[in-house]
Amino acid sequence: MLLVLDRPGLSLGYERAALLVYEEGERKRSVPVKSLERVVVGPSLELSAGVLGLLAQHGVSLLVLNH
């Protein structure tokens, strides 16, 4: 599955083996990492180093758009 997060106000966290999508600080969605092949994020998305580690651990590629 491809996950695209390109709107302003979004942030990405994690819990166990799931990515957590937040909008304006409110949790909107949980996505199991095992279902992902690639994550595409926009330039304003906030994420932690832990998210990067989780994606790498599960072989999920990350594409960062810068405009």
Secondary structure as the mmCIF struct_conf table of DSSP 4:
data_model
#
loop_
_struct_conf.conf_type_id
_struct_conf.id
_struct_conf.beg_label_comp_id
_struct_conf.beg_label_asym_id
_struct_conf.beg_label_seq_id
_struct_conf.end_label_comp_id
_struct_conf.end_label_asym_id
_struct_conf.end_label_seq_id
STRN STRN1 LEU A 2 LEU A 5
BEND BEND1 ARG A 7 ARG A 7
TURN_TY1_P TURN_TY1_P1 PRO A 8 GLY A 9
STRN STRN2 LEU A 10 GLU A 15
TURN_TY1_P TURN_TY1_P2 ARG A 16 ALA A 17
STRN STRN3 ALA A 18 GLU A 23
TURN_TY1_P TURN_TY1_P3 GLU A 24 GLY A 25
STRN STRN4 GLU A 26 PRO A 32
HELX_RH_3T_P HELX_RH_3T_P1 VAL A 33 SER A 35
BEND BEND2 GLU A 37 GLU A 37
STRN STRN5 ARG A 38 VAL A 41
TURN_TY1_P TURN_TY1_P4 PRO A 43 SER A 44
STRN STRN6 GLU A 46 LEU A 47
HELX_RH_AL_P HELX_RH_AL_P1 ALA A 49 GLN A 57
TURN_TY1_P TURN_TY1_P5 HIS A 58 GLY A 59
STRN STRN7 SER A 61 VAL A 64
#
